[in-house]
Amino acid sequence: MRIGTSDVLSVALDEAMAIGRAFTLTVGGEARLQIGDVVMLSATKMTLRAVQELRLEVGSSMDDDVREWRYNHEFDNWQDRLGMDSVKVFYHHEHSGMAADGRFVAGMGRTWDDTLQADSSRMSFGDQRLRYLLIHGCDSLQMHFGQNPFWTWAKPNKGARMIFGFDGLTYDVDGTGAGFFREWNTGKSFSQAWQDAALGTLTNHRPASTACGATAEEAQERLWNERLFNGGAVSDSWYWWRWAGPIPIEVQLGIPIPRMLPLNLQLGLRGREARTAAKLADRFGVRPLLARTASPEPDVYGQDPPSLDGPRLVLLADGSYQAFLAEPDRSAKSVEADSIKAIADRTVREMALDVELTFDGLTATHHAGASRSGHQQKETIGNFSAHYRQLHNGIPAARGGDGHLTITLDPSGKVYAIADRTVRVVEAVEARPSRGSDHDAEASLTKAKKALRRALEDAP
């Protein structure tokens, strides 16, 4: 199935994270809700990739029924089942922008009532069901040019708990939709998972989140820690927001013109079993865990989810891992960027990874808040992340996917999280037209097993 930039995916998510449980996904048209009242709405192949990763049943239809009325306050819960306020969770991925007066506007798949754009000034959500609004579109949570999430969303929001988006441009890149739930399954909050999924594909855009609460403290607690979909409305007396993006620092990243024939890199298969997790965790002095697909819906399993807090190493299904070493002190005084880089560089050397790495830049998480009574908290830095790319013969890996290492530090320079997606290069062979499995270790292994099985079956 080919998903274009104006397509929209509507996903029933009540049990979406439960492996093997079928649900219906619609590319445009009306969402056919088979289980629960949670819908995910998206517009590109990224959410489809997330659905495929979860092995969920997929259906499709045309996208021209995605029109402005679904966002308009008069029809956003049409027939108690259609529109952005008819569901608890709403994920939108589309071209969008921010007007000078703070209005958010997004393109639709077809005109309705001579209107081709959804406009935040015509929205009024959260007074019925919507609690989490995720917008993968440019300028959906703008923080610059005199804008902030309170300025844009305080009027239309009537009860939503959290809103997710981007400050500035974002891109249609594989990995963000699947990455959101992959990161969440390591124990991260919604806002951290959103940020890390986005920065895992590109470090030069700015993912953002905002949370509401009756007090500044409640809004901050929700922003940093909420990780289960809650159907209760909350006060929006206070908004607290975070966003991350690159900060100025010297990066010497050259991409040389290869003086050799093109090569295909044969990559080693990373261990994914419990003993690998235990061995890696022992290096950091934390407990090992194997990542498993869970659900952000608290009532899916009828029991408490497994504990994913405290120091831990989580080994993911692809053999990459994330180590959580300590709790960050976001109130600490921030040190200079050069000092942060020096600490991160030292951490990388101490890890003694058997790969060649190069520094790829530094991002910082900023946060601030505002209230309806007129209080505004100035921006401060909550953490830093140092990004490294793997090299082969001096050529850096492409951004996104394997071949990357991230060191995350609190403002004081304390390392509290590490994400390692480096890979072992087994062999470099002369490139040839791809057969689809050449660069995929899992696919190559499956192919080899099938060939061996056929040979055994054909043996006399």
KAPENOR-V128552 format. One line per field, one symbol per residue. ss: DSSP state (@ for helix, = for strand, . for the rest). phi: phi as a letter, one per 40 degrees, with the letter a starting at -180 (. if undefined). psi: psi as a letter, one per 40 degrees, with the letter a starting at -180 (. if undefined). A space follows every 50 residues. Layout:
BEGIN
ss: ???
phi: ???
psi: ???
END
This chain:
BEGIN
ss: ........====............===...........====..@@@@@@ @@@..............@@@.......=...=.@@@..=====..===.. ...=========..=====@@@..=......=====............@@ @@@...=....=====.........@@@@@@@@@.....@@@@@@@@@@. ......=======..@@@@@@@@@@...=........=========.... ............=====......@@@@@@@@@@@..====......=... ...........====.....====............@@@@@@@@@@@@@@ @....================....=================..==.... ...=======....======....======..........@@@@@@@@@@ @@@@@@@@..
phi: .bbccbcbbbbcbdbcccdgccabbbcggcccccagbbbbbabacccdcc ccccfbcbbaacccccbcccbcccbcbcfgabhcccbcbbbbbacaabcc cgccbbcbcacafgbbbcbccbcabgcbbcbbbbbcacgcbcbbfgbadc ccbccccbiccabbabcgcbbcbdhccccdcccccchccdcccccccccc cacbbbcaaabbacbcccccdcccbcabcbcccbcbcbbbbbabacbcac bbbcbcccbacdbbccbccccbccccdccccccbgbccaccbcbbccccc cgaccccbbgdabbccccgcabbbcaccbcccccccdcccccccdccccc cfccacbbcbhbbbcbaaaabcchcbcccbccabbcbbbcbbfgbccccg gcgbbbbbbcdchccbabbbbcbcccabbdcadcbgbdbbcccccccccc cccccccccc
psi: hhhieeihhhhhedfdehhehiihhhgaahhghdhafhhhhieaeddddd dddefihhiiiieeegiddeehddeefhffeiideeidhhhhhihiihid eehhihiieiihffheiihdeeigieecdhdhhhhgihfdgheifeiidd ddedddheeidihiaihaiiighiedddddddddeeeiidddddddddee dheeigiiiiiiididddddddddehehhhehiiifdihhiiiiiiihih hggigihhfiiiihhhiihiieiddddddddddefiiiihhihahehded eeihiihfiihihhhideeiihhhdihigeeihhiidddddddddddddd dfifihiiheihiihiiiiiideeihhihihdiihhhiiiihfehiiiii aifihhhhiideehheihhhfiihhdihihiihiededehdddddddddd dddddddei.
END
